Amino acid sequence: MRISTLANSIHSSPTLSLSAKARAMKSRGIDVIALSAGELDFAPPQVVVDAAEKSIEAEVIKYTAAIGMPKLRESIAKRYSKKYGVSLAAENIAVTVGAKQALANTLLALIEPGDEVIIPVPYWVSYPEMVRLSRGKPVFVPTSRDSKFHLDPAVFEKAISDRTKILMLNSPTNPTGAVYSKSELSDIFEVAKRNDIIVLADEIYEDLILDGEFFSFLQFDENIFDNVVVVSGVSKTFAMTGWRIGWAIADPNLISALGRIQGHQTSNPCTISQYAALAALEEATDFAPKIVEEIRARRDIAIEMLAEISGFKPIRPAGAFYIFCDIRDAIEGKFSSSAEFSEFLLEKALVAAVPGEGFGIDGYLRISIAASRENIVEAITRIKNVL
């Protein structure tokens, strides 16, 4: 069977591949510690589990509308209307199979073949592949450690061409943990408006703020949906990764288009998961602040330990649950790349951590602090001992 050129052009997710490799080693009895996945080790709120069980017991498990139950869409609209003082309705919401589908379908709905999508480096591993699947062209724009990997609006504007359609921007950022300030987002938004560029804002880590304050694009302008699509979901805020519920917040015309696309892909997101997500949004508002305290404690432990390893320069994240570590001095003259170093750690230290190449930048390592404190301490101790 001949595989299409498009499918052959798509690379496997390095985070998923590394996590799968670590799981396979564990299944063979090898004591691997995985600091690779973007998946918190917490159980979701009990009300989530209870709501799922009730929906099954009541046999409320049939198809829903392709873009989600009206009740859930209304709840999401109310959440953001209250949170940011904006006026949203169910018509502004599309419920999707995770935030990843919201991002991918938005690109499908907006991109013509050959349109350019600007992606700041480092980026989440799936962004370029999503753009290519949409037959668009990813355009990579560098950021620097000196700027804490924040996108410079002037650099953004310089990268714009007559084919540029979208900027994909993630705050808090995976892999760096960077959180954009209100003034930074405002400057980026002004460049986008001036050049008629759509900002596809991935705000999936919006509730996991470790330092400072989070600002959403929803807070800026009453006509925000002329140039902005906001994406989020329950995976990170409520530790519900496998439940696969995300959403897009946008102009009703785009929401309608997303519904048409999704209707021919997956149809509705899992009905049981939708009821569970509804319970999370309405009954578990105190969950995220509790887990943020623990993530912050894990970060502080990991930063202190990593800084003690020769050649390691960990970058303190302000949000999410990753530490992006500069390892250029550690690998210089010893390893050809951070990918080779990552393989070395998996083989010799039995620790899985994602190399920077997966995020578009060599010389770095992304260490997930979604694991327990005990596993984080043990993993970093192992890394130190093999170097």
ZAGUTOR-436767 format. One line per 4 residues: number of its first residue (from 1); their letters; for each residue z, x, y of C-alpha. Coordinates in Angstrom, 3 decimals, always signed. Layout:
% ZAGUTOR-436767
NUM) A) Z,X,Y  ... $
***
This chain:
% ZAGUTOR-436767
1) MRIS) +0.000,+0.000,+0.000  -1.002,+1.418,+3.377  +1.688,+1.341,+6.056  +0.549,+0.558,+9.602 $
5) TLAN) +0.225,+3.221,+12.273  +2.845,+1.383,+14.333  +5.407,+1.352,+11.516  +4.767,+5.014,+10.752 $
9) SIHS) +5.371,+5.890,+14.393  +8.920,+4.505,+14.301  +11.733,+6.925,+13.469  +14.803,+5.975,+11.466 $
13) SPTL) +18.004,+5.491,+13.456  +19.894,+8.819,+13.234  +23.253,+7.078,+13.581  +22.530,+4.631,+10.761 $
17) SLSA) +20.972,+7.355,+8.605  +23.953,+9.672,+9.011  +26.423,+6.855,+8.363  +24.502,+5.873,+5.223 $
21) KARA) +24.569,+9.481,+4.028  +28.327,+9.670,+4.618  +28.862,+6.411,+2.712  +26.756,+7.698,-0.185 $
25) MKSR) +28.867,+10.860,-0.349  +32.056,+8.781,-0.284  +30.746,+6.640,-3.148  +30.481,+9.841,-5.192 $
29) GIDV) +34.139,+10.581,-4.518  +33.580,+13.105,-1.714  +36.225,+12.884,+1.018  +33.949,+12.484,+4.036 $
33) IALS) +35.293,+11.383,+7.415  +32.616,+9.522,+9.359  +32.781,+9.882,+13.131  +29.188,+8.734,+13.394 $
37) AGEL) +29.064,+4.940,+13.588  +29.526,+2.755,+16.636  +31.838,+0.449,+14.745  +35.519,+0.039,+15.510 $
41) DFAP) +37.949,+0.101,+12.603  +39.867,-2.940,+13.887  +39.690,-6.327,+12.195  +38.337,-9.093,+14.421 $
45) PQVV) +40.777,-11.628,+15.894  +42.202,-14.017,+13.287  +40.811,-17.015,+15.192  +37.332,-15.660,+14.442 $
49) VDAA) +37.952,-15.665,+10.707  +39.608,-19.084,+10.884  +36.662,-20.580,+12.797  +34.198,-19.197,+10.250 $
53) EKSI) +36.188,-20.656,+7.366  +36.456,-24.038,+9.071  +32.697,-24.206,+9.657  +32.091,-23.516,+5.967 $
57) EAEV) +34.702,-26.051,+4.826  +33.255,-28.696,+7.148  +29.754,-27.814,+5.907  +28.621,-27.195,+9.487 $
61) IKYT) +26.204,-24.573,+8.235  +22.713,-25.938,+8.904  +20.082,-24.619,+11.306  +20.857,-24.652,+15.014 $
65) AAIG) +18.448,-24.282,+17.931  +16.592,-20.969,+17.696  +18.351,-19.572,+20.778  +21.793,-20.759,+19.741 $
69) MPKL) +24.093,-23.773,+19.721  +24.326,-25.496,+23.109  +28.121,-25.284,+22.899  +28.023,-21.500,+22.478 $
73) RESI) +25.431,-21.011,+25.198  +27.561,-23.083,+27.568  +30.655,-21.050,+26.680  +28.849,-17.764,+27.406 $
77) AKRY) +27.604,-19.132,+30.744  +31.137,-20.226,+31.684  +32.558,-16.841,+30.698  +30.319,-14.935,+33.100 $
81) SKKY) +30.452,-17.552,+35.850  +34.236,-17.194,+35.876  +34.250,-13.430,+35.354  +31.783,-12.513,+38.095 $
85) GVSL) +31.699,-15.549,+40.386  +28.068,-16.350,+39.622  +26.465,-19.698,+38.867  +25.142,-19.725,+35.305 $
89) AAEN) +24.187,-22.525,+32.921  +23.221,-22.725,+29.260  +19.585,-22.445,+30.369  +20.324,-18.834,+31.396 $
93) IAVT) +21.512,-17.850,+27.914  +19.704,-16.927,+24.694  +21.938,-16.254,+21.690  +20.439,-13.597,+19.425 $
97) VGAK) +21.046,-11.756,+16.166  +23.132,-9.088,+17.861  +22.538,-7.486,+21.254  +19.873,-5.314,+19.630 $
101) QALA) +17.614,-8.336,+19.093  +18.191,-9.454,+22.688  +16.962,-6.066,+23.918  +13.999,-5.928,+21.533 $
105) NTLL) +12.838,-9.476,+22.198  +13.153,-9.044,+25.963  +10.798,-6.067,+25.712  +8.398,-8.123,+23.590 $
109) ALIE) +8.502,-10.903,+26.161  +7.842,-8.681,+29.182  +5.703,-5.709,+28.134  +1.913,-5.555,+28.019 $
113) PGDE) +0.333,-2.781,+25.905  +0.641,+0.518,+27.772  +3.340,-0.635,+30.199  +5.931,+2.057,+30.908 $
117) VIIP) +9.669,+1.723,+30.380  +11.933,+4.257,+32.071  +14.807,+5.473,+29.899  +17.483,+7.866,+31.238 $
121) VPYW) +18.367,+10.768,+28.928  +20.634,+10.797,+26.963  +19.899,+7.315,+25.642  +20.943,+5.051,+22.812 $
125) VSYP) +18.842,+5.969,+19.801  +17.022,+2.633,+19.481  +15.655,+2.333,+23.027  +12.469,+4.413,+22.597 $
129) EMVR) +11.646,+2.825,+19.245  +12.088,-0.680,+20.654  +9.654,+0.172,+23.431  +7.110,+1.559,+20.959 $
133) LSRG) +7.438,-1.537,+18.754  +6.590,-3.567,+21.852  +3.489,-1.341,+22.326  +4.930,+0.052,+25.520 $
137) KPVF) +5.370,+3.682,+26.537  +8.853,+5.183,+26.934  +9.187,+7.466,+29.958  +12.220,+9.731,+29.768 $
141) VPTS) +14.096,+10.638,+32.938  +16.644,+13.466,+32.807  +20.240,+13.260,+33.948  +22.681,+16.165,+34.062 $
145) RDSK) +26.158,+17.001,+32.975  +26.956,+17.859,+36.604  +26.319,+14.211,+37.529  +28.249,+13.026,+34.443 $
149) FHLD) +24.866,+11.927,+33.068  +24.460,+9.198,+35.698  +20.899,+8.322,+36.727  +19.975,+9.554,+40.202 $
153) PAVF) +18.172,+6.734,+42.083  +15.808,+9.270,+43.700  +14.847,+10.671,+40.283  +14.373,+7.114,+39.026 $
157) EKAI) +12.043,+6.260,+41.904  +10.043,+9.456,+41.459  +9.363,+8.514,+37.814  +7.862,+5.136,+38.736 $
161) SDRT) +4.098,+4.763,+38.293  +1.721,+1.842,+38.671  +2.355,+1.044,+34.979  +6.155,+1.015,+35.177 $
165) KILM) +7.584,-2.357,+34.176  +11.210,-1.867,+33.142  +14.249,+0.395,+33.509  +16.625,+0.329,+30.534 $
169) LNSP) +20.142,+1.098,+31.739  +23.338,+1.160,+29.687  +26.790,+1.041,+31.295  +29.197,+2.001,+29.824 $
173) TNPT) +26.769,+4.401,+28.249  +26.268,+5.279,+24.614  +26.545,+8.258,+23.947  +28.254,+9.678,+27.048 $
177) GAVY) +30.782,+6.994,+27.969  +29.542,+7.086,+31.581  +30.415,+4.023,+33.670  +28.314,+3.411,+36.779 $
181) SKSE) +30.089,+2.561,+40.024  +29.193,-0.447,+42.139  +27.478,+1.749,+44.742  +25.449,+3.595,+42.075 $
185) LSDI) +24.245,+0.336,+40.525  +23.467,-1.058,+43.964  +21.283,+1.961,+44.808  +19.459,+1.698,+41.472 $
189) FEVA) +18.988,-2.047,+41.970  +17.489,-1.490,+45.424  +14.944,+0.960,+43.996  +14.062,-1.550,+41.286 $
193) KRND) +13.609,-4.409,+43.770  +11.581,-2.287,+46.155  +9.170,-1.332,+43.377  +9.184,-4.672,+41.512 $
197) IIVL) +10.809,-3.120,+38.427  +12.899,-5.142,+35.981  +16.289,-3.700,+35.043  +17.158,-4.392,+31.415 $
201) ADEI) +20.923,-3.902,+31.624  +22.657,-3.220,+28.329  +26.303,-4.109,+29.021  +27.525,-4.371,+25.430 $
205) YEDL) +30.581,-2.168,+26.179  +31.525,-4.125,+29.310  +35.096,-4.855,+28.183  +35.898,-1.385,+26.837 $
209) ILDG) +36.720,+0.420,+30.092  +39.043,+3.396,+29.706  +39.105,+4.629,+33.313  +38.186,+2.915,+36.566 $
213) EFFS) +36.445,-0.426,+36.887  +33.331,-2.010,+35.422  +30.598,-3.540,+37.581  +27.846,-5.762,+36.247 $
217) FLQF) +24.396,-6.344,+37.687  +25.357,-10.032,+37.658  +27.631,-9.359,+40.638  +24.935,-8.293,+43.078 $
221) DENI) +22.501,-10.905,+44.277  +22.020,-14.659,+43.988  +18.374,-13.948,+43.124  +19.369,-11.328,+40.565 $
225) FDNV) +17.160,-12.761,+37.827  +14.006,-11.888,+39.734  +14.612,-8.299,+38.617  +17.427,-8.215,+36.061 $
229) VVVS) +18.113,-9.170,+32.451  +21.673,-8.605,+31.200  +22.417,-8.145,+27.503  +25.770,-8.170,+25.733 $
233) GVSK) +27.491,-9.631,+22.678  +30.631,-9.842,+20.542  +30.172,-6.687,+18.440  +32.207,-4.267,+20.529 $
237) TFAM) +34.534,-6.537,+22.549  +35.791,-8.413,+19.496  +35.145,-5.840,+16.709  +32.515,-8.186,+15.246 $
241) TGWR) +29.664,-5.786,+14.467  +28.587,-7.376,+11.192  +28.691,-10.923,+12.531  +25.506,-10.200,+14.530 $
245) IGWA) +25.886,-12.305,+17.658  +24.520,-11.084,+20.970  +22.917,-12.686,+23.999  +20.537,-12.253,+26.882 $
249) IADP) +21.333,-13.609,+30.354  +18.207,-14.216,+32.400  +15.909,-16.565,+34.261  +15.313,-19.812,+32.299 $
253) NLIS) +11.584,-19.022,+31.976  +12.373,-15.769,+30.169  +15.023,-17.501,+28.061  +12.380,-20.006,+26.973 $
257) ALGR) +10.058,-17.157,+26.005  +12.833,-15.486,+24.025  +13.379,-18.755,+22.194  +9.710,-18.962,+21.223 $
261) IQGH) +9.711,-15.380,+19.945  +12.960,-15.780,+18.028  +11.781,-19.062,+16.546  +9.081,-17.146,+14.674 $
265) QTSN) +11.283,-14.175,+13.748  +14.755,-15.079,+12.506  +15.105,-18.663,+13.746  +18.721,-19.172,+14.812 $
269) PCTI) +21.456,-16.550,+14.515  +23.825,-17.248,+11.612  +25.459,-20.625,+12.234  +28.831,-19.530,+10.841 $
273) SQYA) +28.809,-16.474,+13.106  +28.036,-18.671,+16.097  +31.167,-20.742,+15.492  +33.145,-17.541,+15.033 $
277) ALAA) +31.778,-16.142,+18.314  +32.664,-19.376,+20.109  +36.258,-19.013,+18.923  +36.345,-15.379,+20.050 $
281) LEEA) +35.121,-16.212,+23.542  +37.463,-19.158,+24.032  +40.591,-18.162,+22.111  +40.743,-14.348,+21.905 $
285) TDFA) +40.552,-13.256,+25.541  +43.558,-10.945,+25.066  +41.925,-8.959,+22.229  +39.888,-6.400,+24.196 $
289) PKIV) +42.755,-5.217,+26.443  +44.838,-4.498,+23.341  +42.202,-2.411,+21.601  +41.353,-0.567,+24.823 $
293) EEIR) +44.896,+0.832,+24.851  +44.385,+2.266,+21.369  +40.888,+3.609,+22.136  +42.258,+5.333,+25.230 $
297) ARRD) +45.010,+6.977,+23.152  +42.434,+8.140,+20.583  +40.243,+9.546,+23.349  +43.071,+11.568,+24.841 $
301) IAIE) +44.018,+13.031,+21.446  +40.400,+13.905,+20.629  +39.633,+15.432,+24.037  +42.678,+17.705,+23.830 $
305) MLAE) +41.876,+18.867,+20.302  +38.145,+19.382,+20.887  +38.796,+21.435,+24.027  +40.766,+23.882,+21.894 $
309) ISGF) +37.719,+24.696,+19.734  +35.826,+27.751,+20.970  +32.514,+26.763,+22.567  +33.278,+23.031,+22.626 $
313) KPIR) +33.253,+21.277,+26.009  +34.064,+17.594,+25.520  +33.089,+15.153,+28.269  +35.797,+12.627,+29.064 $
317) PAGA) +34.364,+9.111,+28.606  +35.261,+6.395,+31.120  +34.142,+3.623,+28.758  +33.042,+2.752,+25.208 $
321) FYIF) +34.415,+4.816,+22.294  +32.431,+8.034,+22.043  +32.980,+11.611,+23.132  +29.801,+13.487,+23.984 $
325) CDIR) +30.592,+17.120,+23.426  +28.669,+20.073,+24.848  +28.398,+22.503,+21.911  +25.736,+24.854,+23.288 $
329) DAIE) +28.102,+27.828,+23.464  +29.442,+27.107,+19.971  +26.037,+27.060,+18.279  +24.277,+29.782,+20.280 $
333) GKFS) +23.034,+32.518,+17.949  +24.424,+30.716,+14.898  +22.489,+27.461,+14.591  +18.983,+26.570,+15.705 $
337) SSAE) +19.939,+23.117,+16.977  +22.707,+20.551,+17.139  +20.984,+18.797,+14.217  +21.434,+21.878,+12.042 $
341) FSEF) +25.040,+22.127,+13.198  +25.628,+18.472,+12.306  +24.307,+19.108,+8.788  +26.631,+22.117,+8.542 $
345) LLEK) +29.634,+19.990,+9.508  +28.776,+17.338,+6.941  +28.341,+19.922,+4.183  +31.195,+22.320,+4.984 $
349) ALVA) +33.763,+20.244,+6.878  +32.900,+16.879,+5.318  +32.695,+15.364,+8.803  +29.801,+13.178,+9.977 $
353) AVPG) +28.982,+13.346,+13.701  +25.651,+12.563,+15.350  +23.609,+15.441,+16.854  +22.365,+15.222,+20.411 $
357) EGFG) +18.692,+15.169,+19.389  +19.106,+11.536,+18.356  +19.930,+10.765,+21.977  +17.144,+12.911,+23.392 $
361) IDGY) +19.130,+16.046,+24.205  +19.862,+19.116,+22.071  +23.094,+21.099,+22.301  +25.448,+18.136,+22.138 $
365) LRIS) +27.379,+16.224,+19.489  +28.443,+12.579,+19.682  +31.846,+12.004,+18.134  +32.872,+8.399,+17.599 $
369) IAAS) +36.546,+7.650,+18.177  +36.205,+4.275,+16.496  +38.095,+5.727,+13.515  +41.890,+5.824,+13.143 $
373) RENI) +43.994,+8.437,+14.926  +44.773,+10.024,+11.560  +41.092,+10.382,+10.677  +40.211,+11.709,+14.132 $
377) VEAI) +42.921,+14.381,+13.945  +41.958,+15.366,+10.398  +38.234,+15.481,+11.207  +38.639,+17.679,+14.289 $
381) TRIK) +41.025,+19.937,+12.376  +38.365,+20.342,+9.687  +35.720,+21.187,+12.293  +37.986,+23.829,+13.824 $
385) NVL) +38.742,+25.334,+10.420  +35.091,+25.864,+9.417  +34.115,+27.615,+12.644 $
***
